[in-house]
Every structure is written in structure tokens, then in C-alpha cells.
Amino acid sequence: MKSAVSEFWDEWLSFPLAGEKTDSAELSGLLAALPVRKSGEEAVIRTPRLWAVRRLARLWKNSRWRKELNIAAALRVPPDMKGRVELSLPLDLYEAASTPPRRGNWAWARGAWGGCGAVYAPRSGYYLVMRTGSETAVKHMGGLLRRARVSWSERAVHGRRELALRGQQEIVAFLSKIGLTGFSLHMEDRAILRAMRDQANRMRNCDTANIKKTLKAAEEQAELARELLRRGLVLELPPRFRALAETRLEHPEESLSDLGKRLSPPVTKSTVKYRWKRLCEFLDGPGFGTKNIREGYGSET
């Protein structure tokens, strides 16, 4: 299943810088969420998310750590721009830069989301996941979601922790908190269109079922009228039943309501249905004949 529309990541990547403090918090979340391997005095981040590294480099130049390292020199990008990008940082600098702020910060969540998040759009609706190997990032993100009263689930997947948001309201609330309002509106528009399409499909299916039901009933009634005709009993029926059988033969595909309107005087759908039921009972019952018809059809009840 593919991640949802690309404009989501375009909005995240082009999110405006907001000053050293905010950008440092976002950078912290991004570093914490990306996969890292610590070796000796070095921390090596290796990820296929080229867009995340582009955002990281931009944030670094506006962060409090910009003077401590030339981020461009620490990057190794594949020549064909495919595969995994590597970023090597001194371990102490990585740990300082990836430490979450003491107070909850949605800029930090925006960075963490970019490092490990994805939105998926199956047929039944959207769902959002964040999967990372950092227990610190999971704990900090869980605290933010809890304070925002956003429901989520958590589980272990291949040695990492996964946070998942499945309700549209929860996803929209989260995306709005991290500033991605454009994609939030896109999701709501898609949800409205999907609801309209589903309603149209239900109405079409209902109409199709009703048409099939009407045609089947009309076919059965026409066959009953032909059987009465073959037995020479139509002319001996009481007038209202004879008119019903003759009208059905003349209009073999009409609904009960339309058939009732053609009678004189017009009758309701329920009355037409009742008369056909009585005709069926007498035709299928023992000793069927004109005497039974005259005695049995003296009234509609």
C-alpha cells in the first residue's frame, strides 16, 4: 500500500522556518525519529528519506548548533539520489541535538513525524502511523498526544515501536497541531467526496434491487393472468379482479403502484398486492373454479 498523496510531504518539506528556538525543537524531533547507529564517538543516521534529510539540513542552518558543525560536510548522498543518505555526527553533538525539549512542543512533533511517519489511504479511510526505534521519541510523542486528547494505539513491530492514529478526527487534529493544515483540509475534502460517492452507490444498488424485485413480481403476475386466461376463467372473475388481470397483461412490466393507477377507479399499491395474493390463493388451492371466485372475492378483506 502506498503512502498518501505527495502534496502532504511537499507541505511538510516547505514548512516555513520559525526562528532558532522553534527550529531547534523541530530538528530535535527529526533527529530522534530517524534511524541511528552509534559507534564509538560517532552517531550515523542512515535513511532512504532524502526529503527528511533536506529538511534536516535546512533546520540545522537555523538552529543553535549551526556553528558546531558544517552539516553539508557530514552528509553523504548517493550520486543517483537513490538509496540511503548518511549523516555522520559526533555522538555528543547528536545526543544534545536530539534531546526533546522539556516542555511539550508541537514543532518537535512535526520533526519527529517527518522522520518516521506516514499517512495511508485504503478504501475504508485514512490511517496514520509513526514507527521508530527511539523509546524516548515514542514516550515524548505519546505525552503530546495524551495532552491533546488524541487517541492512538501502540505496538512493537520488527524491533521498533509503532504509534497509529486511525480515526479521521484524530488524524486531522494531529496534523493541525503540527501545522499541516493544508493536508488536513485535503483529507476532509476527500472524506466528503467519499461519503457522497458511497451514498450514490447505495442509492444505485437500492434502485437496482427495487427494479429487479418489481420486474420479478410483474413477471409472476403476468404468468398468473395468462394461466387464468388459459383456463377460460378471466371473464368469470368479479369485475375488479378481471380488470386487474387484463391490465397486467396489457402492461407486463409496470410496478404495482402504476398498475393500481391504471384501474378504474384507481387503487393503492397495497390493494393491488392484496388482490394478487387472493388470486394466487384461489388458483393454487383445491377445487378452484368460478364458484370459489365469486364466494371468495365478495370483499377485499
DOKETI-372815 format. One record per residue (C-alpha): chain; y, x, z. Coordinates in pm, 1 decimal. Layout:
N
@unit=A, c2=Y, c1=X, c3=Z
...
END
This chain:
301
@unit=A, c2=0.0, c1=0.0, c3=0.0
@unit=A, c2=336.6, c1=143.1, c3=-96.9
@unit=A, c2=639.1, c1=169.7, c3=126.8
@unit=A, c2=901.4, c1=-96.2, c3=58.4
@unit=A, c2=1192.8, c1=-65.0, c3=-182.8
@unit=A, c2=1356.6, c1=273.3, c3=-239.9
@unit=A, c2=1708.0, c1=148.8, c3=-165.5
@unit=A, c2=1610.3, c1=147.6, c3=200.2
@unit=A, c2=1579.5, c1=525.8, c3=201.6
@unit=A, c2=1889.9, c1=557.0, c3=-12.4
@unit=A, c2=2083.8, c1=376.1, c3=259.1
@unit=A, c2=1934.6, c1=594.0, c3=533.2
@unit=A, c2=1999.8, c1=919.0, c3=345.4
@unit=A, c2=2360.5, c1=831.5, c3=261.4
@unit=A, c2=2447.0, c1=700.2, c3=607.7
@unit=A, c2=2793.4, c1=848.2, c3=687.6
@unit=A, c2=2834.5, c1=1130.9, c3=937.0
@unit=A, c2=2999.0, c1=1015.1, c3=1257.8
@unit=A, c2=3106.8, c1=1325.9, c3=1447.8
@unit=A, c2=2942.3, c1=1613.1, c3=1628.4
@unit=A, c2=2805.7, c1=1418.2, c3=1926.9
@unit=A, c2=2653.1, c1=1131.6, c3=1726.8
@unit=A, c2=2523.5, c1=1356.4, c3=1450.2
@unit=A, c2=2364.7, c1=1590.3, c3=1706.3
@unit=A, c2=2184.8, c1=1291.5, c3=1860.0
@unit=A, c2=2054.0, c1=1180.4, c3=1518.4
@unit=A, c2=1945.6, c1=1536.2, c3=1441.9
@unit=A, c2=1760.0, c1=1545.9, c3=1773.5
@unit=A, c2=1563.4, c1=1234.0, c3=1683.0
@unit=A, c2=1480.3, c1=1363.7, c3=1337.1
@unit=A, c2=1354.0, c1=1696.6, c3=1469.2
@unit=A, c2=1149.0, c1=1526.6, c3=1740.8
@unit=A, c2=974.7, c1=1292.3, c3=1495.2
@unit=A, c2=888.3, c1=1540.9, c3=1220.4
@unit=A, c2=551.4, c1=1721.5, c3=1247.7
@unit=A, c2=588.7, c1=2067.0, c3=1402.5
@unit=A, c2=362.4, c1=2365.8, c3=1466.0
@unit=A, c2=463.7, c1=2604.5, c3=1742.5
@unit=A, c2=354.6, c1=2964.5, c3=1700.3
@unit=A, c2=478.0, c1=3235.9, c3=1930.8
@unit=A, c2=856.5, c1=3224.4, c3=1933.2
@unit=A, c2=880.0, c1=3007.6, c3=1623.4
@unit=A, c2=862.3, c1=2636.6, c3=1550.4
@unit=A, c2=761.1, c1=2550.0, c3=1193.9
@unit=A, c2=829.2, c1=2199.8, c3=1060.8
@unit=A, c2=623.0, c1=2117.2, c3=753.0
@unit=A, c2=669.1, c1=1777.1, c3=588.3
@unit=A, c2=644.1, c1=1604.6, c3=247.2
@unit=A, c2=961.7, c1=1409.8, c3=329.0
@unit=A, c2=1209.2, c1=1602.8, c3=119.3
@unit=A, c2=1471.5, c1=1332.2, c3=177.0
@unit=A, c2=1436.2, c1=1376.1, c3=554.2
@unit=A, c2=1496.0, c1=1750.0, c3=526.5
@unit=A, c2=1801.1, c1=1686.6, c3=308.5
@unit=A, c2=1939.7, c1=1459.5, c3=579.5
@unit=A, c2=1849.7, c1=1717.6, c3=845.1
@unit=A, c2=2042.7, c1=1993.0, c3=664.3
@unit=A, c2=2345.6, c1=1767.3, c3=633.7
@unit=A, c2=2336.9, c1=1673.6, c3=1002.0
@unit=A, c2=2285.5, c1=2034.4, c3=1109.1
@unit=A, c2=2611.4, c1=2142.6, c3=947.7
@unit=A, c2=2795.8, c1=1886.4, c3=1160.9
@unit=A, c2=2601.9, c1=1940.8, c3=1485.4
@unit=A, c2=2665.9, c1=2153.7, c3=1792.4
@unit=A, c2=2401.2, c1=2401.9, c3=1673.2
@unit=A, c2=2553.4, c1=2475.9, c3=1335.6
@unit=A, c2=2684.2, c1=2819.6, c3=1442.9
@unit=A, c2=2349.6, c1=2935.5, c3=1579.9
@unit=A, c2=2153.8, c1=2922.7, c3=1255.1
@unit=A, c2=2212.5, c1=2909.0, c3=881.4
@unit=A, c2=1990.2, c1=2613.8, c3=805.4
@unit=A, c2=1970.8, c1=2691.4, c3=432.6
@unit=A, c2=1816.5, c1=3031.9, c3=506.5
@unit=A, c2=1549.9, c1=2871.3, c3=726.7
@unit=A, c2=1431.3, c1=2629.7, c3=457.6
@unit=A, c2=1151.8, c1=2689.4, c3=209.8
@unit=A, c2=1142.8, c1=2427.4, c3=-65.9
@unit=A, c2=869.2, c1=2417.9, c3=-335.8
@unit=A, c2=1008.7, c1=2522.5, c3=-674.8
@unit=A, c2=899.5, c1=2197.8, c3=-841.4
@unit=A, c2=1038.7, c1=1990.1, c3=-549.5
@unit=A, c2=685.4, c1=1862.1, c3=-484.9
@unit=A, c2=453.5, c1=1923.9, c3=-192.0
@unit=A, c2=571.3, c1=2008.0, c3=158.7
@unit=A, c2=902.4, c1=2150.4, c3=269.2
@unit=A, c2=901.2, c1=2406.7, c3=550.9
@unit=A, c2=1171.6, c1=2469.4, c3=806.2
@unit=A, c2=1133.4, c1=2760.4, c3=1048.7
@unit=A, c2=1341.6, c1=2759.1, c3=1366.7
@unit=A, c2=1346.3, c1=2979.9, c3=1674.8
@unit=A, c2=1140.6, c1=2798.3, c3=1935.7
@unit=A, c2=1414.0, c1=2787.4, c3=2197.5
@unit=A, c2=1662.1, c1=2651.0, c3=1943.7
@unit=A, c2=1413.4, c1=2387.5, c3=1825.8
@unit=A, c2=1344.0, c1=2270.7, c3=2180.8
@unit=A, c2=1713.9, c1=2249.1, c3=2260.5
@unit=A, c2=1799.5, c1=2065.0, c3=1938.6
@unit=A, c2=1505.0, c1=1820.1, c3=1958.4
@unit=A, c2=1557.7, c1=1715.7, c3=2321.7
@unit=A, c2=1661.2, c1=1346.5, c3=2331.0
@unit=A, c2=1999.1, c1=1260.3, c3=2484.9
@unit=A, c2=1981.5, c1=1145.0, c3=2845.6
@unit=A, c2=2118.5, c1=801.6, c3=2769.0
@unit=A, c2=1970.9, c1=571.4, c3=2506.8
@unit=A, c2=2125.2, c1=644.0, c3=2170.5
@unit=A, c2=2056.3, c1=447.8, c3=1853.0
@unit=A, c2=2176.5, c1=739.1, c3=1641.3
@unit=A, c2=1878.9, c1=929.5, c3=1787.8
@unit=A, c2=1653.2, c1=636.3, c3=1686.8
@unit=A, c2=1794.6, c1=644.6, c3=1332.4
@unit=A, c2=1698.5, c1=1011.1, c3=1304.9
@unit=A, c2=1352.5, c1=957.7, c3=1455.8
@unit=A, c2=1293.9, c1=668.3, c3=1219.8
@unit=A, c2=1372.0, c1=885.7, c3=919.2
@unit=A, c2=1124.2, c1=1147.1, c3=1035.4
@unit=A, c2=822.2, c1=924.0, c3=1090.5
@unit=A, c2=897.4, c1=564.2, c3=989.5
@unit=A, c2=806.8, c1=336.3, c3=700.3
@unit=A, c2=850.1, c1=-28.6, c3=602.1
@unit=A, c2=571.4, c1=-207.5, c3=416.2
@unit=A, c2=582.6, c1=-535.8, c3=229.4
@unit=A, c2=240.6, c1=-700.9, c3=182.9
@unit=A, c2=222.1, c1=-1059.1, c3=56.4
@unit=A, c2=241.5, c1=-1209.8, c3=401.0
@unit=A, c2=565.2, c1=-1034.9, c3=506.0
@unit=A, c2=716.4, c1=-706.4, c3=617.1
@unit=A, c2=596.2, c1=-474.6, c3=889.7
@unit=A, c2=746.6, c1=-152.5, c3=1018.3
@unit=A, c2=563.4, c1=149.5, c3=1160.4
@unit=A, c2=665.4, c1=478.0, c3=1321.8
@unit=A, c2=389.9, c1=737.3, c3=1357.8
@unit=A, c2=447.2, c1=1072.6, c3=1527.9
@unit=A, c2=267.2, c1=1335.7, c3=1732.1
@unit=A, c2=554.6, c1=1366.8, c3=1979.2
@unit=A, c2=485.1, c1=1184.5, c3=2304.8
@unit=A, c2=847.5, c1=1242.4, c3=2402.8
@unit=A, c2=970.0, c1=1067.3, c3=2087.8
@unit=A, c2=731.8, c1=774.3, c3=2144.7
@unit=A, c2=842.1, c1=733.4, c3=2505.3
@unit=A, c2=1212.0, c1=753.2, c3=2419.7
@unit=A, c2=1179.1, c1=508.5, c3=2126.4
@unit=A, c2=980.1, c1=267.9, c3=2344.7
@unit=A, c2=1257.9, c1=274.8, c3=2603.8
@unit=A, c2=1520.5, c1=189.3, c3=2342.2
@unit=A, c2=1312.3, c1=-98.8, c3=2202.6
@unit=A, c2=1246.2, c1=-230.9, c3=2550.9
@unit=A, c2=1614.9, c1=-236.2, c3=2643.5
@unit=A, c2=1694.9, c1=-408.8, c3=2314.0
@unit=A, c2=1417.9, c1=-665.8, c3=2386.2
@unit=A, c2=1241.7, c1=-585.2, c3=2061.4
@unit=A, c2=866.4, c1=-649.2, c3=2071.3
@unit=A, c2=632.0, c1=-379.6, c3=1941.1
@unit=A, c2=272.9, c1=-265.0, c3=1962.6
@unit=A, c2=142.1, c1=85.8, c3=2020.3
@unit=A, c2=-185.2, c1=258.1, c3=1937.1
@unit=A, c2=-341.1, c1=600.2, c3=1869.5
@unit=A, c2=-403.3, c1=686.9, c3=1501.1
@unit=A, c2=-560.3, c1=1018.7, c3=1398.1
@unit=A, c2=-428.7, c1=1206.3, c3=1698.9
@unit=A, c2=-78.9, c1=1057.3, c3=1673.9
@unit=A, c2=95.0, c1=761.0, c3=1832.4
@unit=A, c2=199.5, c1=464.0, c3=1622.2
@unit=A, c2=465.1, c1=208.6, c3=1710.1
@unit=A, c2=457.5, c1=-107.2, c3=1498.4
@unit=A, c2=700.9, c1=-397.9, c3=1457.7
@unit=A, c2=554.8, c1=-696.2, c3=1273.5
@unit=A, c2=794.3, c1=-986.3, c3=1320.0
@unit=A, c2=1084.7, c1=-1010.9, c3=1078.7
@unit=A, c2=1329.8, c1=-1078.6, c3=1362.3
@unit=A, c2=1215.8, c1=-763.2, c3=1544.9
@unit=A, c2=1241.2, c1=-552.3, c3=1229.5
@unit=A, c2=1587.5, c1=-684.5, c3=1140.6
@unit=A, c2=1705.1, c1=-630.5, c3=1499.6
@unit=A, c2=1581.2, c1=-270.0, c3=1494.4
@unit=A, c2=1730.4, c1=-187.6, c3=1154.5
@unit=A, c2=2062.2, c1=-341.0, c3=1258.8
@unit=A, c2=2061.4, c1=-131.4, c3=1577.2
@unit=A, c2=2019.4, c1=192.0, c3=1380.2
@unit=A, c2=2292.0, c1=87.1, c3=1137.3
@unit=A, c2=2086.3, c1=-1.2, c3=829.6
@unit=A, c2=2242.0, c1=-343.5, c3=779.3
@unit=A, c2=2210.0, c1=-333.0, c3=401.5
@unit=A, c2=1833.2, c1=-332.3, c3=411.3
@unit=A, c2=1836.0, c1=-591.8, c3=690.0
@unit=A, c2=2022.0, c1=-829.0, c3=457.9
@unit=A, c2=1783.5, c1=-740.3, c3=175.9
@unit=A, c2=1487.7, c1=-836.8, c3=395.6
@unit=A, c2=1643.2, c1=-1170.0, c3=488.8
@unit=A, c2=1717.2, c1=-1247.6, c3=123.5
@unit=A, c2=1358.9, c1=-1163.3, c3=30.9
@unit=A, c2=1229.5, c1=-1383.0, c3=314.0
@unit=A, c2=1437.9, c1=-1678.9, c3=191.2
@unit=A, c2=1315.0, c1=-1634.3, c3=-166.7
@unit=A, c2=956.7, c1=-1602.2, c3=-46.5
@unit=A, c2=987.5, c1=-1921.3, c3=160.9
@unit=A, c2=1131.9, c1=-2108.6, c3=-138.1
@unit=A, c2=854.0, c1=-1981.9, c3=-363.9
@unit=A, c2=583.8, c1=-2076.2, c3=-112.1
@unit=A, c2=733.4, c1=-2424.0, c3=-74.6
@unit=A, c2=740.7, c1=-2465.9, c3=-453.0
@unit=A, c2=376.7, c1=-2355.4, c3=-474.0
@unit=A, c2=274.7, c1=-2601.0, c3=-202.3
@unit=A, c2=454.7, c1=-2884.3, c3=-380.6
@unit=A, c2=294.9, c1=-2789.8, c3=-711.7
@unit=A, c2=-51.3, c1=-2772.8, c3=-557.3
@unit=A, c2=5.0, c1=-3106.2, c3=-385.9
@unit=A, c2=123.0, c1=-3264.7, c3=-711.2
@unit=A, c2=-179.6, c1=-3125.0, c3=-896.0
@unit=A, c2=-415.8, c1=-3262.0, c3=-632.7
@unit=A, c2=-248.3, c1=-3603.1, c3=-644.8
@unit=A, c2=-269.0, c1=-3614.4, c3=-1023.9
@unit=A, c2=-639.7, c1=-3529.1, c3=-1015.2
@unit=A, c2=-700.1, c1=-3791.3, c3=-749.6
@unit=A, c2=-509.8, c1=-4055.3, c3=-948.0
@unit=A, c2=-696.8, c1=-3978.6, c3=-1271.2
@unit=A, c2=-1034.0, c1=-3987.1, c3=-1096.5
@unit=A, c2=-956.9, c1=-4324.2, c3=-934.7
@unit=A, c2=-830.4, c1=-4464.1, c3=-1265.4
@unit=A, c2=-1145.5, c1=-4347.5, c3=-1444.3
@unit=A, c2=-1371.9, c1=-4512.2, c3=-1185.9
@unit=A, c2=-1176.7, c1=-4836.7, c3=-1202.7
@unit=A, c2=-1182.5, c1=-4842.0, c3=-1581.8
@unit=A, c2=-1560.5, c1=-4796.6, c3=-1571.4
@unit=A, c2=-1586.1, c1=-5088.8, c3=-1328.3
@unit=A, c2=-1377.4, c1=-5306.6, c3=-1559.3
@unit=A, c2=-1598.0, c1=-5212.5, c3=-1856.8
@unit=A, c2=-1909.9, c1=-5299.2, c3=-1656.3
@unit=A, c2=-1765.5, c1=-5643.8, c3=-1579.7
@unit=A, c2=-1690.2, c1=-5681.2, c3=-1947.7
@unit=A, c2=-2046.7, c1=-5580.3, c3=-2047.3
@unit=A, c2=-2191.5, c1=-5838.8, c3=-1806.6
@unit=A, c2=-1965.3, c1=-6106.9, c3=-1951.0
@unit=A, c2=-1807.4, c1=-6175.9, c3=-1612.4
@unit=A, c2=-1440.6, c1=-6090.6, c3=-1672.9
@unit=A, c2=-1348.4, c1=-6438.1, c3=-1791.9
@unit=A, c2=-1514.0, c1=-6597.6, c3=-1487.5
@unit=A, c2=-1315.0, c1=-6390.9, c3=-1237.1
@unit=A, c2=-1031.1, c1=-6553.4, c3=-1041.0
@unit=A, c2=-704.8, c1=-6505.3, c3=-1238.5
@unit=A, c2=-560.1, c1=-6230.0, c3=-1020.2
@unit=A, c2=-880.9, c1=-6019.9, c3=-1044.6
@unit=A, c2=-921.7, c1=-6085.0, c3=-1416.2
@unit=A, c2=-561.2, c1=-5972.2, c3=-1472.1
@unit=A, c2=-626.1, c1=-5655.9, c3=-1270.8
@unit=A, c2=-937.6, c1=-5562.6, c3=-1472.3
@unit=A, c2=-769.8, c1=-5635.9, c3=-1806.0
@unit=A, c2=-457.4, c1=-5440.2, c3=-1712.7
@unit=A, c2=-668.4, c1=-5140.1, c3=-1609.7
@unit=A, c2=-847.4, c1=-5143.5, c3=-1943.7
@unit=A, c2=-512.9, c1=-5154.9, c3=-2123.3
@unit=A, c2=-368.3, c1=-4871.2, c3=-1910.9
@unit=A, c2=-662.0, c1=-4647.5, c3=-1813.4
@unit=A, c2=-458.0, c1=-4355.6, c3=-1671.4
@unit=A, c2=-188.2, c1=-4526.9, c3=-1466.5
@unit=A, c2=-161.0, c1=-4495.4, c3=-1089.6
@unit=A, c2=-231.7, c1=-4784.8, c3=-853.6
@unit=A, c2=138.7, c1=-4830.4, c3=-789.1
@unit=A, c2=222.0, c1=-4850.8, c3=-1160.4
@unit=A, c2=-74.5, c1=-5079.6, c3=-1220.1
@unit=A, c2=48.7, c1=-5315.9, c3=-946.8
@unit=A, c2=394.3, c1=-5332.1, c3=-1107.4
@unit=A, c2=242.2, c1=-5449.5, c3=-1437.3
@unit=A, c2=74.4, c1=-5750.8, c3=-1276.6
@unit=A, c2=241.2, c1=-6091.0, c3=-1263.2
@unit=A, c2=357.1, c1=-6130.2, c3=-1000.5
@unit=A, c2=377.2, c1=-5756.6, c3=-916.9
@unit=A, c2=178.8, c1=-5643.2, c3=-613.5
@unit=A, c2=181.9, c1=-5335.8, c3=-393.0
@unit=A, c2=-43.1, c1=-5032.7, c3=-418.9
@unit=A, c2=-237.6, c1=-5138.0, c3=-108.3
@unit=A, c2=-307.4, c1=-5482.6, c3=-260.1
@unit=A, c2=-435.2, c1=-5327.3, c3=-583.7
@unit=A, c2=-653.6, c1=-5091.4, c3=-381.4
@unit=A, c2=-794.4, c1=-5381.0, c3=-178.0
@unit=A, c2=-877.6, c1=-5588.3, c3=-488.3
@unit=A, c2=-1062.9, c1=-5296.6, c3=-648.3
@unit=A, c2=-1258.2, c1=-5247.0, c3=-326.8
@unit=A, c2=-1365.7, c1=-5611.2, c3=-328.3
@unit=A, c2=-1467.1, c1=-5589.9, c3=-694.4
@unit=A, c2=-1680.0, c1=-5283.9, c3=-618.4
@unit=A, c2=-1849.2, c1=-5454.5, c3=-325.2
@unit=A, c2=-1949.8, c1=-5756.5, c3=-531.3
@unit=A, c2=-2057.2, c1=-5555.4, c3=-832.8
@unit=A, c2=-2277.7, c1=-5323.0, c3=-625.3
@unit=A, c2=-2408.0, c1=-5589.4, c3=-387.9
@unit=A, c2=-2723.6, c1=-5806.4, c3=-429.9
@unit=A, c2=-2710.1, c1=-6134.8, c3=-619.4
@unit=A, c2=-2386.3, c1=-6054.1, c3=-797.1
@unit=A, c2=-2260.5, c1=-6344.3, c3=-1004.3
@unit=A, c2=-1977.0, c1=-6583.8, c3=-1068.8
@unit=A, c2=-2060.2, c1=-6794.4, c3=-764.3
@unit=A, c2=-2022.7, c1=-6489.7, c3=-539.8
@unit=A, c2=-1694.2, c1=-6403.9, c3=-706.8
@unit=A, c2=-1545.9, c1=-6749.1, c3=-661.2
@unit=A, c2=-1654.8, c1=-6774.5, c3=-297.2
@unit=A, c2=-1572.8, c1=-6414.5, c3=-202.1
@unit=A, c2=-1229.2, c1=-6391.5, c3=-359.3
@unit=A, c2=-1077.0, c1=-6703.8, c3=-214.7
@unit=A, c2=-828.3, c1=-6490.1, c3=-21.2
@unit=A, c2=-701.7, c1=-6130.8, c3=-5.6
@unit=A, c2=-831.5, c1=-6076.0, c3=346.2
END
